[in-house]
Amino acid sequence: VAVSATSLEIQPGDQATPVTFVVPSNVNVSSITTGARVHARGTLVGGVLTLSSVRVQGHEDSGDAGVTQVDGTVSAVSATSLTVQPSDASTPVVVAVPTSVNVSTLQVGSEIHATATLVNGVLTLTNFESRQGESSTVELSGVVAAVSATSLTVLAGDASKSVVLVVPAGVDVSSLKVNDHVDVRATTLNGVLTVSRVSLND
């Protein structure tokens, strides 16, 4: 957000407090302009945060200035806000959700790649992609052995295999009963088999 021969001020992607580095004489920042996305490293020298290296992230320069991209797991979601825990376990990133972006398909635990931009100083979601590589879809048919608002147990196939699935908040299983024949679609998220759709098999 500001740069001179002796100082470099950076607005972190997670919208934390801007960080100011002192630029020593052995580090050249002449190629850095306001709005460029950078990766900076510094050390404390005599109690002063001093820049030791800086690298411009070229693929997000110029027209993409202010763009933040996050790969991680959804830790909270609503119609107006999305919180993503980055894969590198750094500070969670909170973004505003505009009316133009539909996040109804997301749930806590979903793996996504999110892109956000600064809109009037607020980090705002522009789009997201589900990380298909992090989840797999399973379809099975069987007989309900047990059911609750948060869990579904199905005796799959020839009833020789008992499959226990998590029922998320967005899936209604209140009409199911023990011994019902069902078709279930589920996804594996972080190793947990989670129901995405269930229907009676007549």
TORPA-4810 file (N, C-alpha, C, O; in nm, 3 decimals):
<nodes>
NODE_1_0.082_-0.122_0.000_0.000_0.000_0.000_0.085_0.127_0.000_0.034_0.235_-0.028_V
NODE_2_0.214_0.113_0.031_0.305_0.229_0.027_0.448_0.177_0.015_0.483_0.074_0.073_A
NODE_3_0.530_0.248_-0.062_0.668_0.204_-0.082_0.758_0.324_-0.108_0.721_0.418_-0.179_V
NODE_4_0.878_0.317_-0.049_0.981_0.417_-0.076_1.116_0.346_-0.067_1.120_0.225_-0.043_S
NODE_5_1.223_0.416_-0.086_1.356_0.354_-0.081_1.390_0.304_0.059_1.479_0.221_0.074_A
NODE_6_1.319_0.354_0.161_1.353_0.318_0.299_1.241_0.248_0.374_1.260_0.205_0.488_T
NODE_7_1.123_0.235_0.312_1.008_0.179_0.384_0.916_0.106_0.288_0.897_0.148_0.173_S
NODE_8_0.858_-0.005_0.336_0.760_-0.082_0.257_0.645_-0.118_0.349_0.665_-0.182_0.453_L
NODE_9_0.524_-0.077_0.311_0.404_-0.106_0.392_0.315_-0.202_0.314_0.282_-0.176_0.198_E
NODE_10_0.276_-0.314_0.379_0.200_-0.419_0.313_0.070_-0.443_0.388_0.068_-0.453_0.511_I
NODE_11_-0.040_-0.453_0.311_-0.170_-0.493_0.367_-0.181_-0.644_0.350_-0.195_-0.691_0.237_Q
NODE_12_-0.177_-0.722_0.460_-0.186_-0.868_0.447_-0.317_-0.910_0.381_-0.418_-0.841_0.391_P
NODE_13_-0.313_-1.024_0.313_-0.430_-1.074_0.242_-0.548_-1.103_0.332_-0.662_-1.098_0.286_G
NODE_14_-0.524_-1.132_0.462_-0.635_-1.162_0.552_-0.692_-1.036_0.618_-0.770_-1.044_0.713_D
NODE_15_-0.652_-0.919_0.565_-0.702_-0.789_0.612_-0.665_-0.760_0.757_-0.737_-0.687_0.826_Q
NODE_16_-0.554_-0.816_0.803_-0.504_-0.781_0.935_-0.440_-0.641_0.927_-0.441_-0.578_0.821_A
NODE_17_-0.385_-0.595_1.039_-0.323_-0.462_1.043_-0.207_-0.454_0.943_-0.127_-0.547_0.936_T
NODE_18_-0.196_-0.344_0.866_-0.083_-0.329_0.773_0.050_-0.342_0.846_0.065_-0.300_0.961_P
NODE_19_0.147_-0.401_0.775_0.279_-0.425_0.832_0.380_-0.335_0.761_0.383_-0.331_0.638_V
NODE_20_0.463_-0.264_0.838_0.563_-0.175_0.779_0.703_-0.231_0.804_0.740_-0.259_0.918_T
NODE_21_0.779_-0.247_0.696_0.918_-0.292_0.704_1.010_-0.174_0.677_0.981_-0.089_0.593_F
NODE_22_1.121_-0.169_0.749_1.230_-0.079_0.713_1.308_-0.145_0.600_1.338_-0.265_0.608_V
NODE_23_1.341_-0.070_0.496_1.415_-0.126_0.382_1.563_-0.091_0.398_1.600_0.026_0.392_V
NODE_24_1.648_-0.193_0.418_1.791_-0.166_0.431_1.854_-0.136_0.295_1.791_-0.159_0.191_P
NODE_25_1.974_-0.085_0.295_2.038_-0.042_0.171_2.069_-0.158_0.077_2.086_-0.137_-0.044_S
NODE_26_2.077_-0.282_0.130_2.112_-0.396_0.045_1.990_-0.463_-0.019_2.005_-0.563_-0.090_N
NODE_27_1.869_-0.408_0.004_1.748_-0.463_-0.058_1.690_-0.358_-0.153_1.665_-0.244_-0.114_V
NODE_28_1.670_-0.399_-0.278_1.621_-0.307_-0.381_1.470_-0.322_-0.399_1.422_-0.430_-0.435_N
NODE_29_1.396_-0.215_-0.374_1.250_-0.221_-0.390_1.204_-0.130_-0.504_1.086_-0.096_-0.513_V
NODE_30_1.298_-0.089_-0.591_1.264_0.007_-0.696_1.164_-0.046_-0.796_1.095_0.032_-0.863_S
NODE_31_1.153_-0.180_-0.808_1.061_-0.237_-0.907_0.921_-0.259_-0.850_0.831_-0.302_-0.923_S
NODE_32_0.901_-0.230_-0.723_0.772_-0.254_-0.659_0.687_-0.128_-0.662_0.734_-0.019_-0.629_I
NODE_33_0.561_-0.144_-0.703_0.470_-0.030_-0.710_0.351_-0.053_-0.617_0.320_-0.167_-0.582_T
NODE_34_0.286_0.054_-0.578_0.166_0.043_-0.495_0.059_-0.039_-0.569_0.032_-0.014_-0.686_T
NODE_35_0.000_-0.137_-0.501_-0.101_-0.223_-0.561_-0.047_-0.358_-0.605_-0.124_-0.450_-0.631_G
NODE_36_0.087_-0.371_-0.612_0.146_-0.500_-0.650_0.128_-0.599_-0.535_0.133_-0.561_-0.418_A
NODE_37_0.108_-0.726_-0.570_0.102_-0.831_-0.468_0.241_-0.887_-0.448_0.310_-0.922_-0.544_R
NODE_38_0.282_-0.896_-0.322_0.419_-0.938_-0.292_0.422_-1.041_-0.180_0.329_-1.053_-0.101_V
NODE_39_0.533_-1.114_-0.176_0.564_-1.202_-0.063_0.689_-1.144_0.001_0.795_-1.142_-0.062_H
NODE_40_0.678_-1.098_0.125_0.790_-1.031_0.191_0.835_-1.109_0.314_0.754_-1.171_0.384_A
NODE_41_0.964_-1.104_0.339_1.021_-1.168_0.457_1.106_-1.064_0.532_1.179_-0.986_0.470_R
NODE_42_1.094_-1.064_0.664_1.171_-0.967_0.741_1.222_-1.027_0.870_1.180_-1.135_0.911_G
NODE_43_1.313_-0.957_0.933_1.368_-0.999_1.062_1.371_-0.878_1.155_1.376_-0.763_1.111_T
NODE_44_1.367_-0.906_1.284_1.379_-0.798_1.382_1.527_-0.765_1.403_1.605_-0.850_1.445_L
NODE_45_1.563_-0.641_1.373_1.700_-0.595_1.391_1.696_-0.477_1.486_1.648_-0.369_1.451_V
NODE_46_1.746_-0.498_1.607_1.742_-0.391_1.707_1.600_-0.349_1.739_1.574_-0.231_1.766_G
NODE_47_1.506_-0.447_1.736_1.367_-0.417_1.766_1.289_-0.357_1.650_1.172_-0.321_1.666_G
NODE_48_1.353_-0.346_1.533_1.288_-0.287_1.416_1.267_-0.395_1.311_1.361_-0.469_1.278_V
NODE_49_1.144_-0.406_1.256_1.116_-0.505_1.153_1.183_-0.460_1.024_1.146_-0.359_0.964_L
NODE_50_1.283_-0.537_0.982_1.366_-0.498_0.868_1.349_-0.598_0.755_1.359_-0.719_0.775_T
NODE_51_1.324_-0.546_0.636_1.302_-0.630_0.518_1.429_-0.707_0.483_1.536_-0.648_0.471_L
NODE_52_1.416_-0.840_0.465_1.532_-0.919_0.423_1.517_-0.967_0.280_1.617_-0.987_0.210_S
NODE_53_1.391_-0.987_0.233_1.369_-1.024_0.093_1.225_-0.991_0.057_1.137_-0.986_0.143_S
NODE_54_1.201_-0.968_-0.072_1.066_-0.939_-0.121_1.056_-0.992_-0.263_1.148_-0.976_-0.344_V
NODE_55_0.943_-1.054_-0.294_0.922_-1.111_-0.426_0.784_-1.069_-0.476_0.684_-1.087_-0.406_R
NODE_56_0.779_-1.014_-0.595_0.651_-0.976_-0.656_0.583_-1.101_-0.708_0.645_-1.183_-0.776_V
NODE_57_0.455_-1.117_-0.677_0.377_-1.231_-0.726_0.321_-1.193_-0.862_0.211_-1.139_-0.872_Q
NODE_58_0.398_-1.221_-0.966_0.371_-1.171_-1.100_0.237_-1.208_-1.156_0.178_-1.129_-1.229_G
NODE_59_0.185_-1.330_-1.125_0.060_-1.373_-1.187_-0.061_-1.300_-1.133_-0.172_-1.318_-1.184_H
NODE_60_-0.042_-1.216_-1.031_-0.155_-1.140_-0.978_-0.126_-0.991_-0.978_-0.179_-0.917_-0.895_E
NODE_61_-0.042_-0.946_-1.072_-0.007_-0.805_-1.084_-0.119_-0.725_-1.149_-0.225_-0.777_-1.182_D
NODE_62_-0.092_-0.599_-1.166_-0.168_-0.501_-1.243_-0.319_-0.519_-1.229_-0.377_-0.484_-1.126_S
NODE_63_-0.385_-0.573_-1.333_-0.530_-0.580_-1.336_-0.588_-0.660_-1.222_-0.705_-0.643_-1.188_G
NODE_64_-0.509_-0.750_-1.162_-0.560_-0.832_-1.053_-0.517_-0.780_-0.917_-0.525_-0.852_-0.817_D
NODE_65_-0.472_-0.654_-0.911_-0.427_-0.598_-0.784_-0.540_-0.607_-0.683_-0.656_-0.578_-0.715_A
NODE_66_-0.507_-0.646_-0.560_-0.608_-0.656_-0.456_-0.679_-0.789_-0.453_-0.772_-0.808_-0.374_G
NODE_67_-0.639_-0.883_-0.539_-0.703_-1.015_-0.542_-0.640_-1.106_-0.437_-0.518_-1.113_-0.425_V
NODE_68_-0.724_-1.176_-0.362_-0.678_-1.273_-0.264_-0.732_-1.410_-0.302_-0.852_-1.424_-0.329_T
NODE_69_-0.645_-1.512_-0.304_-0.689_-1.647_-0.334_-0.653_-1.737_-0.216_-0.542_-1.732_-0.164_Q
NODE_70_-0.750_-1.820_-0.176_-0.732_-1.905_-0.059_-0.774_-2.048_-0.091_-0.883_-2.070_-0.144_V
NODE_71_-0.689_-2.144_-0.059_-0.724_-2.286_-0.064_-0.740_-2.333_0.079_-0.651_-2.313_0.162_D
NODE_72_-0.852_-2.396_0.110_-0.869_-2.443_0.246_-1.005_-2.505_0.272_-1.076_-2.544_0.179_G
NODE_73_-1.040_-2.511_0.401_-1.162_-2.577_0.446_-1.259_-2.473_0.502_-1.219_-2.386_0.579_T
NODE_74_-1.385_-2.483_0.462_-1.488_-2.392_0.515_-1.508_-2.421_0.663_-1.539_-2.534_0.702_V
NODE_75_-1.491_-2.318_0.747_-1.514_-2.336_0.891_-1.641_-2.267_0.937_-1.690_-2.295_1.047_S
NODE_76_-1.695_-2.178_0.855_-1.825_-2.114_0.884_-1.879_-2.057_0.755_-1.803_-2.007_0.672_A
NODE_77_-2.011_-2.064_0.738_-2.071_-2.011_0.616_-2.213_-1.963_0.643_-2.289_-2.028_0.716_V
NODE_78_-2.249_-1.849_0.584_-2.386_-1.798_0.589_-2.411_-1.729_0.456_-2.324_-1.727_0.369_S
NODE_79_-2.529_-1.672_0.440_-2.563_-1.605_0.314_-2.480_-1.479_0.293_-2.470_-1.430_0.181_A
NODE_80_-2.421_-1.426_0.400_-2.349_-1.298_0.389_-2.201_-1.307_0.426_-2.128_-1.210_0.411_T
NODE_81_-2.157_-1.423_0.476_-2.018_-1.433_0.522_-1.964_-1.575_0.503_-2.038_-1.673_0.516_S
NODE_82_-1.834_-1.583_0.474_-1.768_-1.713_0.456_-1.633_-1.709_0.525_-1.555_-1.616_0.506_L
NODE_83_-1.607_-1.811_0.606_-1.478_-1.822_0.674_-1.406_-1.946_0.623_-1.462_-2.056_0.627_T
NODE_84_-1.282_-1.928_0.576_-1.203_-2.038_0.522_-1.076_-2.054_0.605_-1.003_-1.958_0.628_V
NODE_85_-1.052_-2.178_0.650_-0.928_-2.210_0.719_-0.826_-2.254_0.613_-0.841_-2.362_0.556_Q
NODE_86_-0.724_-2.171_0.587_-0.627_-2.207_0.483_-0.559_-2.340_0.509_-0.542_-2.382_0.624_P
NODE_87_-0.519_-2.407_0.399_-0.456_-2.538_0.408_-0.326_-2.535_0.486_-0.285_-2.636_0.544_S
NODE_88_-0.259_-2.416_0.488_-0.132_-2.408_0.561_-0.150_-2.376_0.708_-0.053_-2.346_0.778_D
NODE_89_-0.275_-2.383_0.756_-0.308_-2.365_0.899_-0.279_-2.224_0.950_-0.261_-2.204_1.070_A
NODE_90_-0.273_-2.125_0.858_-0.255_-1.987_0.900_-0.389_-1.931_0.948_-0.487_-2.004_0.962_S
NODE_91_-0.392_-1.800_0.974_-0.512_-1.736_1.028_-0.632_-1.755_0.934_-0.618_-1.735_0.814_T
NODE_92_-0.749_-1.793_0.987_-0.869_-1.806_0.902_-0.898_-1.676_0.827_-0.878_-1.567_0.880_P
NODE_93_-0.946_-1.690_0.705_-0.979_-1.574_0.622_-1.131_-1.559_0.617_-1.203_-1.652_0.580_V
NODE_94_-1.178_-1.440_0.655_-1.322_-1.411_0.654_-1.351_-1.318_0.537_-1.289_-1.212_0.524_V
NODE_95_-1.446_-1.356_0.452_-1.483_-1.272_0.339_-1.633_-1.247_0.341_-1.712_-1.331_0.384_V
NODE_96_-1.671_-1.129_0.292_-1.814_-1.098_0.277_-1.866_-1.169_0.153_-1.794_-1.184_0.053_A
NODE_97_-1.991_-1.214_0.158_-2.054_-1.281_0.045_-2.157_-1.187_-0.016_-2.257_-1.156_0.048_V
NODE_98_-2.134_-1.141_-0.140_-2.231_-1.052_-0.204_-2.353_-1.130_-0.253_-2.349_-1.253_-0.260_P
NODE_99_-2.460_-1.060_-0.287_-2.582_-1.127_-0.332_-2.561_-1.197_-0.467_-2.640_-1.284_-0.504_T
NODE_100_-2.456_-1.159_-0.539_-2.432_-1.218_-0.671_-2.365_-1.355_-0.664_-2.355_-1.424_-0.766_S
NODE_101_-2.320_-1.397_-0.544_-2.253_-1.526_-0.529_-2.339_-1.617_-0.441_-2.376_-1.581_-0.330_V
NODE_102_-2.370_-1.737_-0.492_-2.453_-1.833_-0.420_-2.364_-1.933_-0.347_-2.291_-2.010_-0.410_N
NODE_103_-2.370_-1.932_-0.214_-2.287_-2.024_-0.135_-2.372_-2.133_-0.070_-2.326_-2.200_0.023_V
NODE_104_-2.496_-2.152_-0.119_-2.586_-2.248_-0.056_-2.536_-2.392_-0.068_-2.578_-2.479_0.009_S
NODE_105_-2.447_-2.418_-0.164_-2.396_-2.554_-0.182_-2.282_-2.586_-0.086_-2.241_-2.702_-0.075_T
NODE_106_-2.232_-2.484_-0.017_-2.120_-2.506_0.074_-2.169_-2.546_0.212_-2.277_-2.508_0.255_L
NODE_107_-2.086_-2.624_0.281_-2.113_-2.658_0.419_-1.981_-2.663_0.494_-1.874_-2.671_0.433_Q
NODE_108_-1.990_-2.658_0.626_-1.869_-2.667_0.707_-1.796_-2.797_0.675_-1.856_-2.905_0.675_V
NODE_109_-1.667_-2.786_0.647_-1.588_-2.903_0.611_-1.560_-2.914_0.462_-1.475_-2.992_0.421_G
NODE_110_-1.633_-2.835_0.379_-1.609_-2.837_0.236_-1.470_-2.784_0.205_-1.424_-2.687_0.266_S
NODE_111_-1.402_-2.847_0.110_-1.271_-2.801_0.064_-1.292_-2.714_-0.059_-1.353_-2.759_-0.157_E
NODE_112_-1.241_-2.588_-0.056_-1.265_-2.498_-0.168_-1.140_-2.418_-0.204_-1.045_-2.407_-0.127_I
NODE_113_-1.145_-2.362_-0.324_-1.051_-2.259_-0.368_-1.134_-2.133_-0.385_-1.221_-2.128_-0.473_H
NODE_114_-1.108_-2.030_-0.303_-1.189_-1.908_-0.306_-1.106_-1.791_-0.358_-0.987_-1.780_-0.330_A
NODE_115_-1.172_-1.704_-0.434_-1.110_-1.582_-0.484_-1.190_-1.463_-0.433_-1.313_-1.462_-0.442_T
NODE_116_-1.120_-1.362_-0.378_-1.188_-1.245_-0.324_-1.112_-1.119_-0.365_-0.993_-1.123_-0.394_A
NODE_117_-1.184_-1.008_-0.367_-1.123_-0.879_-0.399_-1.167_-0.777_-0.295_-1.267_-0.795_-0.226_T
NODE_118_-1.090_-0.668_-0.287_-1.126_-0.560_-0.197_-1.234_-0.473_-0.262_-1.215_-0.420_-0.371_L
NODE_119_-1.348_-0.461_-0.194_-1.457_-0.375_-0.240_-1.487_-0.276_-0.128_-1.538_-0.313_-0.023_V
NODE_120_-1.454_-0.149_-0.151_-1.472_-0.045_-0.049_-1.404_-0.084_0.082_-1.457_-0.060_0.191_N
NODE_121_-1.286_-0.144_0.070_-1.208_-0.181_0.188_-1.248_-0.311_0.253_-1.190_-0.349_0.355_G
NODE_122_-1.348_-0.381_0.197_-1.395_-0.508_0.255_-1.357_-0.622_0.162_-1.385_-0.617_0.042_V
NODE_123_-1.294_-0.726_0.217_-1.257_-0.842_0.136_-1.385_-0.917_0.099_-1.456_-0.967_0.187_L
NODE_124_-1.415_-0.923_-0.031_-1.545_-0.973_-0.078_-1.525_-1.089_-0.175_-1.445_-1.081_-0.268_T
NODE_125_-1.601_-1.196_-0.153_-1.591_-1.315_-0.237_-1.636_-1.284_-0.380_-1.741_-1.223_-0.400_L
NODE_126_-1.554_-1.325_-0.479_-1.594_-1.308_-0.619_-1.635_-1.442_-0.680_-1.727_-1.446_-0.761_T
NODE_127_-1.567_-1.551_-0.642_-1.608_-1.684_-0.687_-1.537_-1.790_-0.604_-1.444_-1.760_-0.528_N
NODE_128_-1.581_-1.914_-0.618_-1.517_-2.025_-0.547_-1.533_-2.151_-0.629_-1.625_-2.162_-0.711_F
NODE_129_-1.443_-2.246_-0.606_-1.450_-2.377_-0.671_-1.437_-2.483_-0.564_-1.351_-2.475_-0.477_E
NODE_130_-1.524_-2.584_-0.570_-1.509_-2.698_-0.480_-1.386_-2.776_-0.520_-1.361_-2.797_-0.639_S
NODE_131_-1.309_-2.818_-0.421_-1.187_-2.893_-0.449_-1.223_-3.039_-0.465_-1.223_-3.114_-0.367_R
NODE_132_-1.255_-3.080_-0.588_-1.299_-3.217_-0.612_-1.192_-3.319_-0.572_-1.224_-3.431_-0.532_Q
NODE_133_-1.067_-3.278_-0.583_-0.960_-3.372_-0.548_-0.958_-3.407_-0.401_-0.897_-3.506_-0.360_G
NODE_134_-1.025_-3.323_-0.321_-1.023_-3.344_-0.176_-1.144_-3.423_-0.129_-1.155_-3.457_-0.011_E
NODE_135_-1.236_-3.453_-0.222_-1.356_-3.527_-0.183_-1.390_-3.628_-0.291_-1.346_-3.614_-0.405_S
NODE_136_-1.467_-3.727_-0.255_-1.510_-3.825_-0.353_-1.657_-3.855_-0.328_-1.705_-3.849_-0.215_S
NODE_137_-1.729_-3.888_-0.438_-1.872_-3.914_-0.428_-1.897_-4.064_-0.421_-1.836_-4.142_-0.494_T
NODE_138_-1.987_-4.103_-0.332_-2.023_-4.244_-0.314_-2.174_-4.256_-0.328_-2.248_-4.177_-0.271_V
NODE_139_-2.220_-4.355_-0.404_-2.363_-4.383_-0.414_-2.388_-4.525_-0.367_-2.315_-4.617_-0.405_E
NODE_140_-2.491_-4.544_-0.285_-2.521_-4.678_-0.236_-2.671_-4.693_-0.215_-2.743_-4.595_-0.194_L
NODE_141_-2.716_-4.817_-0.221_-2.856_-4.850_-0.194_-2.858_-4.953_-0.081_-2.768_-5.037_-0.070_S
NODE_142_-2.961_-4.945_0.002_-2.968_-5.040_0.110_-3.088_-5.017_0.200_-3.182_-4.947_0.163_G
NODE_143_-3.083_-5.076_0.318_-3.192_-5.070_0.414_-3.148_-4.989_0.536_-3.037_-5.007_0.587_V
NODE_144_-3.235_-4.899_0.580_-3.204_-4.817_0.697_-3.198_-4.905_0.821_-3.295_-4.974_0.854_V
NODE_145_-3.085_-4.901_0.891_-3.071_-4.977_1.016_-3.089_-4.886_1.137_-3.133_-4.930_1.243_A
NODE_146_-3.054_-4.757_1.120_-3.071_-4.660_1.228_-3.069_-4.521_1.166_-3.000_-4.498_1.066_A
NODE_147_-3.145_-4.428_1.226_-3.150_-4.293_1.171_-3.175_-4.193_1.284_-3.255_-4.218_1.374_V
NODE_148_-3.105_-4.079_1.275_-3.130_-3.967_1.365_-3.108_-3.840_1.284_-3.077_-3.847_1.165_S
NODE_149_-3.124_-3.726_1.348_-3.108_-3.599_1.276_-2.964_-3.577_1.230_-2.941_-3.497_1.139_A
NODE_150_-2.869_-3.646_1.290_-2.728_-3.622_1.257_-2.656_-3.745_1.205_-2.539_-3.737_1.168_T
NODE_151_-2.723_-3.861_1.202_-2.655_-3.984_1.161_-2.751_-4.079_1.090_-2.869_-4.086_1.122_S
NODE_152_-2.696_-4.151_0.992_-2.775_-4.249_0.918_-2.691_-4.375_0.901_-2.578_-4.369_0.852_L
NODE_153_-2.748_-4.490_0.941_-2.680_-4.618_0.923_-2.759_-4.700_0.822_-2.879_-4.723_0.837_T
NODE_154_-2.688_-4.744_0.716_-2.753_-4.819_0.609_-2.686_-4.954_0.594_-2.563_-4.964_0.591_V
NODE_155_-2.768_-5.060_0.585_-2.717_-5.193_0.551_-2.714_-5.200_0.398_-2.817_-5.218_0.334_L
NODE_156_-2.594_-5.185_0.342_-2.580_-5.168_0.198_-2.578_-5.302_0.125_-2.546_-5.406_0.182_A
NODE_157_-2.613_-5.294_-0.006_-2.603_-5.412_-0.092_-2.689_-5.525_-0.043_-2.811_-5.511_-0.032_G
NODE_158_-2.627_-5.638_-0.012_-2.701_-5.755_0.035_-2.716_-5.755_0.186_-2.737_-5.859_0.249_D
NODE_159_-2.706_-5.633_0.245_-2.722_-5.613_0.391_-2.607_-5.671_0.471_-2.617_-5.686_0.593_A
NODE_160_-2.497_-5.703_0.402_-2.382_-5.759_0.474_-2.289_-5.650_0.525_-2.201_-5.677_0.608_S
NODE_161_-2.306_-5.527_0.475_-2.216_-5.419_0.514_-2.294_-5.304_0.575_-2.384_-5.249_0.513_K
NODE_162_-2.257_-5.267_0.698_-2.321_-5.155_0.766_-2.239_-5.029_0.741_-2.121_-5.023_0.773_S
NODE_163_-2.303_-4.927_0.683_-2.236_-4.801_0.650_-2.296_-4.690_0.736_-2.417_-4.669_0.735_V
NODE_164_-2.211_-4.621_0.811_-2.256_-4.510_0.896_-2.219_-4.379_0.828_-2.103_-4.358_0.792_V
NODE_165_-2.317_-4.290_0.811_-2.295_-4.163_0.745_-2.335_-4.047_0.836_-2.428_-4.059_0.916_L
NODE_166_-2.265_-3.935_0.821_-2.302_-3.813_0.893_-2.411_-3.742_0.813_-2.403_-3.734_0.691_V
NODE_167_-2.512_-3.691_0.882_-2.620_-3.615_0.817_-2.598_-3.467_0.848_-2.612_-3.426_0.964_V
NODE_168_-2.565_-3.385_0.747_-2.543_-3.242_0.771_-2.675_-3.168_0.792_-2.782_-3.224_0.769_P
NODE_169_-2.665_-3.042_0.835_-2.784_-2.964_0.870_-2.877_-2.945_0.751_-2.998_-2.933_0.769_A
NODE_170_-2.823_-2.941_0.629_-2.906_-2.914_0.513_-2.981_-3.033_0.457_-3.055_-3.017_0.360_G
NODE_171_-2.966_-3.151_0.515_-3.031_-3.272_0.465_-3.136_-3.319_0.566_-3.105_-3.340_0.683_V
NODE_172_-3.260_-3.336_0.518_-3.371_-3.375_0.606_-3.394_-3.526_0.596_-3.427_-3.578_0.489_D
NODE_173_-3.378_-3.596_0.708_-3.401_-3.741_0.710_-3.517_-3.776_0.803_-3.532_-3.891_0.844_V
NODE_174_-3.598_-3.674_0.837_-3.705_-3.695_0.936_-3.811_-3.794_0.890_-3.880_-3.854_0.972_S
NODE_175_-3.824_-3.812_0.757_-3.928_-3.902_0.706_-3.881_-4.047_0.696_-3.960_-4.136_0.666_S
NODE_176_-3.752_-4.071_0.721_-3.699_-4.207_0.708_-3.728_-4.289_0.833_-3.730_-4.237_0.945_L
NODE_177_-3.748_-4.419_0.812_-3.771_-4.511_0.923_-3.679_-4.633_0.906_-3.632_-4.661_0.796_K
NODE_178_-3.656_-4.703_1.016_-3.581_-4.828_1.011_-3.652_-4.924_0.917_-3.775_-4.934_0.919_V
NODE_179_-3.576_-4.995_0.834_-3.622_-5.092_0.734_-3.667_-5.028_0.603_-3.706_-5.100_0.510_N
NODE_180_-3.663_-4.892_0.592_-3.689_-4.829_0.463_-3.576_-4.863_0.367_-3.459_-4.871_0.405_D
NODE_181_-3.612_-4.883_0.240_-3.512_-4.902_0.136_-3.477_-4.765_0.079_-3.567_-4.690_0.039_H
NODE_182_-3.350_-4.731_0.075_-3.310_-4.597_0.034_-3.195_-4.601_-0.068_-3.117_-4.696_-0.074_V
NODE_183_-3.189_-4.494_-0.147_-3.073_-4.464_-0.231_-3.004_-4.344_-0.169_-3.068_-4.243_-0.140_D
NODE_184_-2.875_-4.354_-0.149_-2.801_-4.248_-0.081_-2.683_-4.202_-0.168_-2.608_-4.284_-0.222_V
NODE_185_-2.668_-4.072_-0.181_-2.546_-4.016_-0.238_-2.472_-3.945_-0.126_-2.532_-3.868_-0.051_R
NODE_186_-2.343_-3.971_-0.115_-2.263_-3.912_-0.008_-2.128_-3.868_-0.063_-2.083_-3.917_-0.167_A
NODE_187_-2.065_-3.777_0.008_-1.930_-3.735_-0.029_-1.838_-3.761_0.089_-1.879_-3.753_0.205_T
NODE_188_-1.714_-3.792_0.059_-1.614_-3.810_0.162_-1.542_-3.678_0.180_-1.467_-3.635_0.092_T
NODE_189_-1.563_-3.614_0.294_-1.498_-3.487_0.324_-1.408_-3.506_0.445_-1.455_-3.539_0.555_L
NODE_190_-1.277_-3.485_0.424_-1.182_-3.503_0.534_-1.197_-3.639_0.599_-1.184_-3.653_0.721_N
NODE_191_-1.224_-3.741_0.516_-1.232_-3.877_0.567_-1.365_-3.914_0.629_-1.381_-4.025_0.679_G
NODE_192_-1.462_-3.821_0.626_-1.593_-3.847_0.687_-1.697_-3.861_0.577_-1.709_-3.774_0.491_V
NODE_193_-1.773_-3.972_0.579_-1.876_-3.996_0.479_-2.000_-3.914_0.517_-2.062_-3.939_0.620_L
NODE_194_-2.035_-3.816_0.432_-2.140_-3.720_0.464_-2.251_-3.727_0.360_-2.224_-3.719_0.240_T
NODE_195_-2.376_-3.741_0.406_-2.491_-3.751_0.315_-2.509_-3.620_0.238_-2.512_-3.512_0.298_V
NODE_196_-2.522_-3.628_0.105_-2.556_-3.510_0.027_-2.699_-3.521_-0.028_-2.764_-3.419_-0.054_S
NODE_197_-2.748_-3.647_-0.046_-2.886_-3.666_-0.092_-2.931_-3.806_-0.052_-2.853_-3.901_-0.056_R
NODE_198_-3.059_-3.818_-0.014_-3.114_-3.948_0.019_-3.258_-3.954_-0.028_-3.332_-3.857_-0.011_V
NODE_199_-3.299_-4.068_-0.087_-3.436_-4.082_-0.135_-3.484_-4.225_-0.110_-3.404_-4.319_-0.104_S
NODE_200_-3.615_-4.240_-0.095_-3.674_-4.372_-0.075_-3.667_-4.450_-0.207_-3.693_-4.395_-0.314_L
NODE_201_-3.632_-4.576_-0.197_-3.627_-4.663_-0.313_-3.751_-4.752_-0.312_-3.759_-4.849_-0.237_N
NODE_202_-3.848_-4.718_-0.399_-3.974_-4.793_-0.399_-3.959_-4.930_-0.465_-4.056_-5.006_-0.472_D
</nodes>
